[in-house]
Amino acid sequence: MAKVDNPDAAQVHGKTNKKSKGVNRVSSKAQKLHRSNFGKVCAIVNTIMADPKQVAEWEAKMKEDPRRFETVRKYLYAVIGNQVEQSPAAKRRKARLPLTLPKGIRFQAKQFSDLTTKELYEILKARFTVFVGEQHIHYVDEDNIDYLATHFSLRRQGLVLAYARMFPAKGKGVYTIGRMLTIERGQGFAKYLMTRIVEEARARKAHKLRLHAQIQAEPFYEHLGFRTVGDVFSEAELPHVLMEMTLD
């Protein structure tokens, strides 16, 4: 997701567009939120570095998996992710992850040209709700990749509950998954959707899937069979990792 400092900052007849002012106010709040979260993470990292016992635990983990734990920050995110995955709520959720959909929920996979106007509208609305409304990410959503992508979604009465898109990447047999989201969480919808995407990729004779995962979602994708490649990087002012799955 590309960073956009000042989207929709158009001038209309010499006056600032009202919509632009609203976007700029939201952008300012998002930047403050990002700085606040970044400061909290730095404070926790400093606490770990000041505790010899925690430093020893990090160094032991780094010997086990240098790539995953090469920095204290990556170690911190891994610890938090493991705590979330081991929580009683997470275990109960895993126990009931559906391999079939509940009544009234429909799976859909369509190319862009096959989407109806209403279906496309609900996809864009869901992406705005999660990435802009909830996560305060500001980026150009209409990146022209949608034209090339297969759009996967779970819907109830036409409304999007979970969504992702898959499109060809550089390299023969390589596909990228992006814009992964869930509106109703804790129901196993993300796992169901990803399972169907992997099935579709296999059907297309793909040999590799790639995605940019927000750092807190890394354990989820690892559980599905993805592996982290490379270092943590910033995308849309949030920490991400590149993850890949090799398909047999």
N, C-alpha and C positions, 0 to 999 in steps of 0.2 A: 504494500500500500504506500503510495507516494505521499510525502508530506506536502501539505498545501498551507502556506502561511496566511493567505488572505483570499479565500475563494469568493467568487461572486461579488467582487468589489467594484461593480460597474457604476459609472456616473451617468445619470439620466437627466438630460437637459440642464446640466450644471449642478444638479442636486444629488446628494448621496442616496442611493437606493435604500428604502427602509429595510428590505430583506438583507442587504449587505450589513447594515448596522446590527441586525439580530445575529447574523452569522459571526460577526466580529466579536460580539459580546460572549457568545458561546465559546468561540475559539480562545478568548482570554481566560475564561473559567477553566477550559481544558488544560491550558498551559500551566495555570496555577496548580491544578490537581496533579499534573505530571510532575512538577517540581516538588510538590509535597510528598508524593509517593517515592520519588527518587531520593529525597532526603531521608525518608524512613528506612529505605533499603540500605543506604550508606551507613546510617547509624547502627543497624543490626550487623552489617559487615564489620564495622569498627569494633563492636562488642565482641564478636567472634575472635578477631585478631588480638584483642586484649586478654583473652582467656587461653592460657597454655593448653588446657585440656581440650577445648574445642578446636584449637589449631592442630593438636595431635590427631584428633578425629578426622579433620579435613585432610591432613597429610596421608593418613592411612587410606582414606577413600580415594585420594588422588593416585596412590600406587595401584589400587584395584582397577581404576578406569581413568587414566590421565586425561582423556579427551573430555569426559563428562564433568570431571571435578577439577579442571586445571586452574580455576580461579575460585576465590572464596564466594563470589557472587553466584557462580553456577552451582557451587555446593549448597548455598543457602536455598536457591530455588528448588534443588533436588530434595532437600530435607522437607521443605514446605509441601512440595508435591506428594512426597511419600506419606506425610502426616494426613493429608487430605484423603489419599487413597486408602489408608488404613483406618480411617474413622468409621465408627459403627454405621453411620448413615451411608457412607460410600459402599461398605460391604453389603448392606441390605439392598442398595441399588443394583450392585453387580449381580446379586442373587436373582433379581427379577428382570434382568435385561431381556427384552423380548426379541426372539428370532422371528416372530410373526407379529404383525401389527394389530393393535386393539381395534375393536369394531368402530367404524366411523372414520378411521384414518387411512388415507390413500397415499401410496407411493407414486411418484411421477418422475420420469426421466424424458426430457425433450430437448431437441436442438432449438436454438434461438428462433429460427424461422417457423417452428411449429408451435411456439407459445402463443396463446391468445393475448389480447390486450390486457384482460383482467389478470391472467396468470402472471404476466410480466410485471404488472403494477404491484401485485402482492409480493413478488420477489424483491422489488426495489424498496417497498415499504418495510419489509422484514430486515433488509440490510441496513437501512437507515436507523431502524429502531435499535438494533444491537450495536452497530459500530459507531454511530454518531450519538444516538440518544443515551445508550448505556455506557459505552466505553470512551466517549468523548474523543473519538478519532476523527480527524478532518482530512479528507483525501478526495481525489477525483474518482468517484465510483464508476462513472461512464468512461471506461478506458478502452472501449472497442473490442476487448477480449470476449465480451459476451456473445458477439456475433459468431465466434469460433467454438464456443463452449457447449458442452452438454450440461443442462441444468437439472439437478436432482433436488427433489423436495418431498417432504411429508406434509400432507395437508388435511385439515379438517374443515369441511364445508367451504373449501376453496381457500382458507386462510393458511399461510405457511407456518408450520411448527418447527421445521428444521430444513436447512438448505445448504448446498455446496455446488460448485461448478467444477468441471474437469475440462481441460483443453490441452491440445498438443504442445509440447515444449521442444526446445532444441534437442535434436538427437532422435534417431529412429526408434520408435517404440517407447518413447518417454512422454509421460503426461504429468501435468501439474494440477493439483487440487487447490482451490482457493475459495475465499468468501464463506468458509465453513461457519455455520451459526445454528443455534437452537433457541427457540422462543420459550418453549416449555421444557425445563431442564429436570434431570433426575428420573426420566422415564425410559432411558435407553435409546432415545430416538437418534442421537448422534452416532452411536455404535451401529444401529441398524442401517442408517444412511451410508456410513462409511463401508460397511460390508457389501452393500449393493454397488457402490462405486468401484470397489476392488473387483467384484464379479464382472462388471461391465468392462473394466480395463483388461482383465484376462480374456474376455470374449473378443477384444480387439487385438489380441496377441501382443499387448504391451509387456515390456520386461522391467519397467521401473516407474514408480510413482514418486512425485516430489510435492512438498508443501512447506510453507513458512508457518511455523506454529508459534503462537504466543507462549512464552516460557512456562506459564502455569498449566498449559495444556499438554506439555511434553509427556508427562506420564500416561495420559489418555492415549496418545498416538503410539507410544512405546507398547502399550498393552495390545494394540491392534497389529503390531509387527513392524512399525516404522523405527528407524534408527537415526539418531542425531548425527549430522555431518557438519563439522566445522565449529566455529565459535558463535557465541551470542552476538547478535547485531541488532541495531535499532531500526525499526520500520514503523512509520507513523508515530514516532516518539515512544514506542513500546518495545521492550526486549523480545526478540524472536530468535528461533533457531531453524536452520534448514534441516528437514527430515526426509528420509527416503525409504522406500520399500521396494525390494527386489522381488519380482514376480517370477515364479518357476514355470 
